[in-house]
Amino acid sequence: MSNKKRNIVLAAASLLVLTSCGSEIKGLPNDYNDKLVGETDVYNNAMQVVIDLIRDSSSFNGDVHEELMKIVALDKYGEEASWKDDFKALVASRINEKLLSKVKSSSYAVDGLFSEKKFAQSLVKNMQLAVSDYDAVTEWHEDVIFTPDINKDNLGEKVLHLDYYKEYISKELQPTVLQELLIEDYVMSEDARSLYLSKGRKVEYIAISTNEKHPEAAKYLIDTFIDTNIVGEDATKESANLEILANAWRGVEDQFVSNEAELLVAADVKGDDFNNTIWGDVLSRYALIKDDKTLTDSSAESEFTNSYAYTKEHGLELKTNSTKAIDYTVDGWFIKDGGLTNLPTAIRDRLFDRNTENGVDSVLDDKGDRSKAGFLDESGNSFNTYIRNINGVYYLTKGAVEETNPRDILHYDSSSSTYYIIQVHEAVSRNKFTEDNKDYYGEEKLALVSREIAKNIATKDTIKTRATEFYIEAADIKFSDQQVYDYFVGLYPDIFDK
C-alpha cells in the first residue's frame, strides 16, 4: 500500500466519534482540498480526485479493517522495543514461516534454483524494498535448492540475508503475524476448552509410494529401515530419524547423513550394476543417451535437453536438483478438524482416536521387543494397542496383528500403494491441561502446546470472526466515517445490535 493510500485509510480508521447518522460523514486526510501540482489550472488538479478514487475502490473498506486491527494489535502488544524475548522469538519464527512460504514460489527461481537477488528485485518492483538498499547489497544467496532440510529456523543461513529486509518485514509481515496472534490469544483466553477438545497431535510421518518400475523396492527398503534403525539391536532414537529413510529412497548420495548407503545394499535396492532408487531411475534414463546417434534413445535425449534447448548435462543437473527437493516427510502440529487430511481415513481416524492420546507418554519403552509392545505397566496386565514406544519414540500401530510382527508400525494404503510410518511426538488430552492431574504438562509446556494448537484453531473462519468481534467490542471503537461504519455493521451485526 502506498504512503498516500495508507494515510487516507488511516484517516478513515481514526478512532473519532461518529457524531451524526443523518448525513454521511467521511474521515478525510488533512490535504483533501490541496492541489496535486502547484497553482496551475490543470483539469482535476485536486487531491480530492485521487482520494475519492481510493475511497470508491473495492478494497478500501477492507483496507480500513486491516488498519483497524493493526491498531488493536498495537494496543495489546505494544511497540516492538517493549516486547519480552520469548514474544520476540515467537514473532520472528512466524515471520520466517511466511518468508519461507513466499520464497518457495517459482517466480524467484532460475532453472528451478532459488535466487535471492531475483526475490529482492521483486520487492523493489513492488516498492517494498528501497532501490538504495538493493543497490548497496554485495552478497546474495543464489542457486538454492529447497531440500527438505531447509526450514524456518535455518532460512536466514541458507536462503535469505534477513537484515536486508527489515523494513519489508516490519511493514508487511509483522502486522499480519500480530493480527494472527490476536486470534490465537482469543482462543487461549476465551475458548480454552477447545485446546484440549481439538485432539491436537504433534506428528512426523513418512509416506512412500511403490515405484512401478521396481514394485518391490519400496517395501524392501522400508522393512530394512525398520529392522535396522527402529527395532534393531543397535537402534536408537536418533537412528529412527525418518529423513534417513527419505534420503535413501531418493538415492542422491550427497544428501546421505547416516547409514543410507548400507540400507540400500542390505535391502537389495542398490548394487554394483543396478540402482532402484528415485535418482537411480534418473541415471538409468540418462544412460540411454549415447554419443553415437544411431544408438541413442531420442526420446531420452529430448527429455534431458528440453527438446535440445540446453545440453544433456544441464538437463541431468536439473533432474538431480528436482530429485533432491522431493519431500517424503510431514511434521508439525495438527488438530482433528481439518488436520492431516492427506492421510488415508483409516490411519487418520486411528491417529485421532482417544486410545492414541492414552498411549503417548504412558506406554512403556519396549526397546524393539514386540512381545512387550504397548505395556502400560511392567506386568503387562494393562496395555495399549494403538501406540508403541520404541527407544523413546511413540509410533502409531496399524491395529490387530500377530504378536510376533515387529513391523506393526508400518501402515499400507492399497488404494494409493503407499506405505506410512507415523511417529506421534505429542497427543493432547484433558488430563494434560488439568493442573492437579498427574499427567499435567506444567506451566511452561502448557503454554507452548496451547500456542501450537491455538495456531491451528485460529485458521478457522468462524473463529476469526468471533475473535474480531470480541476485540472490536472490547475496544469500544467510535467510527469517524459513515461508509466504514456501515461496512462494519454489515460484517459484525451482533456487535452493533447490542
N, C-alpha and C positions, 0 to 999 in steps of 0.2 A: 504494500500500500504506500503510495507516495505521501510525502510530508503534508502537502496541501489537503489531500483527501483525508488523511488521518486527523488533521486539525478540524476539518468540517464534521467528521464523525464524532470526535471528542466533544465538540460543541453541543451536538445533539444528545450526547451521553452524559452531559454535565448534570450533577445532582441538584437541580433547581426545582422549586415548587411549580407545579402545573397550576397556574393561578386562575385559569378560566377554561371552561369547556364549551363556551358559547361561540367562540371563534377559534380558528386554527392558530396555534402558537408554534413558532419554529425556533429551534435552538440554532443560532447562526454565529459564525465566526465574526470577529471584530472588523475584518476587512471586507465584509459583504458588499459595501457600497463603493469600494475603491475601484479605480480603473486598472485594467490589465497592463496597458502600455502607455505610460506618461499621460500628458494632457493633449491628446490628439482627438480627431473627430472620426476615428476608425469605427465602422459599424460594429455594434455589440462589444465595444471596448469597455466591458464591465465585469468585475469579478463575480457578480451575482449570476451571470450567464453560466460560468463554469460551475459555481456552487449548486445552482438549481439542477444542472445536468446530473451532478453526482447524487443529489438528493433524490432525483427521479429514477436512478439506476436500480436494477433489480436486487443488487447486493447491499444497498445502503442500510436497510433495517437490520440485516444480518450482521453487517459490519459494526453497527452500533451495539448490537447484542454482544458481540465478541469483546468490544472495548469495555463494555459494562462489566463483563465477567473478569476482565483483567483487573479492573478497579477492585472488585470484590476479592480477588486473589491477593492483590497487593495489600489490602486491608487486613487479610487474615495472616499472611506470611511475612509481611514487611519487606523492606529493601534487602537485597542480597547480602549487603555488608553485615546485616544483623542475624543472618542465619547461623544456626549451630552446624558443626562439622558433619554430623550424621545426615542432616537435611540437605546440606550442600552436596554430599556424596550421592544421595538419592536422586536429586535433580540432575546431577551430572550423568549418572548412569542412564536415566530415562532419555536425556538428550542424546547420548551416544547410541541408544537403541534407534532413535528416529534418524540419526545421521546414517547409521549402517543400512537401514531400510532404504533410505534415499539414494545412497551412492551405489547400491546394487543395481540400479536402473541401467539398462543397456545404453542409455543416452550418453553416459560418460565413459563408454568403453571404445577401445580401438582394437580390432581383431579379437574381441572377447576379453581384453585385458583392461582393467580399470585405470583411468588416467586422472590423477588428482588435478592436474592442470586444466583438463577439459571440464572438470566439475567446477573449478574456480571460475573459469570463463563463463559458465552458465550463470553463476551468481552475479558476475559483473553485468552480464546482459540483462538480468532481471533487477538491476540496481540494488542488489543485496550484498554486494561487496564493492568497496571503493576502488576505482581504477588505480589510484595511487598506491593502495595496499597491494593490489595484484602486481603492479609493476615492481614493487620492492622485493618480491619473492625471488629467491635464487635457487631454491631446492624444492622438488616435488616428489611425491611417491608416484612412480609410474610402473606400468606392466604388472599390476596387482591381479592375482588370481584369487577369487573369493572361494578359497578352500574351506572345508568345514571347521577348521581350527580358528578362523577369523571370527571374532565376536566383539561385543560392545566393550569388553574390558581391554582388548589389545588394539582397538580401532586406531587410537592415537599413535601407536607404534608402527603399524603396518600399512595403514590406508590414508590417513589424513594428518596433517600438521594442525592440530586443533587450535593452536594460537592464532593461525591465520584468520579464523572465522569467528572471533569473539563477538563482533558486532552483529553478525548474522545470527549467531546462537542467541544472543541477548534479546534481539528484536523479534526474531521469527520463531525460534524453537522453545525458548524458555517460557514465554507466556502460555504457549499451548500445554506444556508439561505442567505448569502450575494449575491451569484450569482442570486438567485431568486429575491432579492430586486433590483438588477441591471435591470432585465427585467421590474419589476413594475415601476421603476423610468423612464425607457424609455417610457412606456405607458403614465405616468403622464406628462412628459415634451414634448414628440414628437408626441403623439397621444391623446391629451387631450379631443378632441371631443368624442372619444369612451367612455369616462367615463360616460357621460350622455346619449349617444345613446344606451348604453348597457342595459338600463332599469333595473338597479340594484334594488334589493329588499332585505331588511333585514326582514326575516320572522321567525316565530316559528309556527310549526303546530303539531297536534297530529293526528295519524291515528290508528283507532281501528277497526279490522275486527270482524264480528259476530262469536260467538262460536257455532259450530254446535250442541254441547251438550245442549246449552241454547240459542237458536237463538234470544230471546227477550232481554237477559240480557244487552248486549252492548248498545242498544238503550235506554233502561230504565235508565241506569246509566248516559249516556251522557245527556239525557234530564234533568235529575235531577241536574246534574252539571251545565248546562246552566241556569236552572230556579233558582238555589240557589246561585251559585258562580259568575255568569256573569251578569244576568239581575235581580237578586233578590233584594229586598228592602235593604238588608244589604250588598249587594255585593260591592266589592272594586277592585281596580286594582290588589292588592295582592291576593285576593281570586280567581281571574281568572287565576292563575298560572296553566298551563296545566299539570304540573308534579303532581299536586294533583289528577287530573283525572287519570293519568297514574298509580300512586301509588294505587289508589282504584281498578283499573281494574286488576292489578297484584294481589293485595289482601294480600301481605305479611305485617303483621301488624307492624313489627319493622321498616318499611320504611315510615309509615304514619307520616306526618308533620303538618296536619291541620284537616279538618273535613271529612277525607276519610271514617272513620267508620260510621259516620252519613249518608253520601251519600249512602253507600251500603245498609243500612237499609231502608232509605227512598225510594230507587229505587227498593226495594224488590229483591235485588241481593243476600243478605245475611240475614239469620235469625237464630233462635235457632237451627234448625235441617237441615239447608241447607246452602251451600256456593257455589255460581255460579261464583266466580272469577277464574282466572287462577290458583292461588295457591290452591283454593278450590277444583279444579278438581284433583290436585296432591294429596291432602289429602284424597279425596274420593277414589281414586285408591289405595292409601296406606292402607286404612281401609279394603280392601278386603283380606289383608294378615292376616291369623289367626294362633294362636299357634297350634290349632287343625288341623293337616294335612288333615283330612277328610273334613274340612270346608274351608280351604284356597283356594284362587284363584291362581293356579300355574303359570299362565301367569304373573300376577301382581308380584308374588314373584320373578319370574325370572327377571322381568324388574327392580325391585328395588335392586336386588342383583347382577345384571350383570351376570346372569346365575351362581349365588352362588359364585362369586369371592370375595364378601365382604358382610357385614351384611346389612340387610334391613334398619337399622337406618342410616348407612352411605349413602345408596342409597337415602334415603329421604333428607338427608343433601345436597347431590349433586343436586338433582332436585330443592330443595328450593333455593340454590345459583344460579342455572341457571335461575329460575323464576325472582329472584331479578335483574338479569342483562338484562332482556328484556327491550329494549328502544322503547317506542312508540312515542317519540317526535323527531323532526328535527328542528334545529335552525341554523341561520347563514346568511351570505350574499350570494346572488346568482344573476346571470345575465341570460338574456333570452337565449343566445346562449349556450346551453348545461346544463343549471341550472334547478334543480328540475324536472328532467325527470321521477322521480318515481311517480309524481302526475298524476292523470288522465288528459288527454289532455284538456277536457273542463274546469277543475279547473285551470290548468296551464295557459291556454290562457286568462282566466279572470284575473288571478293574474298579468300577464304582460301587460294587456290592459292599454291604456293611461288613461282611466277613473279611474283606481286604483291609479295612481300617482296624479291625480287631486283631489282625495278624501282624501288621507293621509295628515295630517296636516291642512286640510281645513274643513272637516266635523265636525259639532258641536257635543258635547257630549250629547247623548240622555238619559243618566242615566238609560238605560234599558227600556225606553218607546218607543215601536215600532212605535207609531204614529208620533214620532219626528225623526225617523231614517233617516240619510242621509242629514239633513238640512245643507245648506251652509250659511244660514243667519236665523235670528230669525223669520222672516216672513214665512219661509217655501216655498217661491216662487221659490227658487233655491235649488236644491238638487242633491245628487249623489246616484245612485242605486247600486254602486259596493262596497262601504265602509260604515260600521257603526262604530261610535265612542261610545264605552260604557265604562264609567268611565275612560276615558283617554287611552283606548286600542283600536286600529283600527282592525276591523275584515273584512275579505272578505266575502261578502254576496253571496248567491247562485243564485241570479237573481230574476226575477219576481215572487213574491209570494203574498199571501193575506196580506194586510197591517197590520192585527192584529197578524200575526205569529211572536212571539218573538224569535223563533229559526231559523230565516232566515240565521244565520251564520253557520248552520250545513249542510255540504255537504255530499252527499252519492253517491258512485260509485257502481252501481248494478253489474258490471262485476266482481268485486272483493269482493262484500258485505262488503265494508269498509266505515266507517264514518270519516269525516275530520272536524276539526275546525282550521282555519288559521288566525293567528294574523300577521298583517303587521306592523312592527315597523318603517320601512322606505321605501319610494318609490322615487327613484331618478327622477328628471325632469331637463330639461334645465334651467328653471327659478331658481332653487335652486343653480345652478352653475353660475348664472349671477349676477355680483356684484351690479348693480344698480336696481335689481329687488326686490320687496317687499318680495319674498319668499327665498331670498339668504341665504345660510347656515351660512355665516360668515366664516372668515378665519380659525378658529380652527376646526370647524366641517367639513368644506370643505376638509381640509387636512385628517381628519380621514376617511371620506366617500370615498374620492378619493383613499386612500390606500387600502381599502377593495375591492373596485371594480377593481382596477388595479391588485390585487392579483388574482382575478378570470380570468380576461382577459389574464394575463401573463401565464396561463397554456396552452394556445393555441400554437401549434407547429409553426404556421405561425408567430405569434408574437415573439416567442423565436428566430426564425431565423432572423427576421428583426432587433430585438434588438441587437443580437450578431454581425450582420453585421455593425450596427451603431457604436458599441464600438470598434470593430477591426479597422474599417476605421478611426475612430477618434484618435485612439492610434498610427496610422501610424506605425504598427508593422513591424520590419525587421526580417526575419527568418534566423536562423543560420544552418538550416538543410533542405536539398532538399526534403527528404521524407515527412517531416512535411509540408513544403511549398506546395507540390503537393496535400497533403491531404486537406489543407485549400482552395486551388484553386478549388478543386472538390466540396467542401461544399458551398463555397460562391463565385461563378464565377462572380457575378455582381460587387464585390469589385475590383477584380483583372483585370477585363476588362476595368476599367476606366483608 
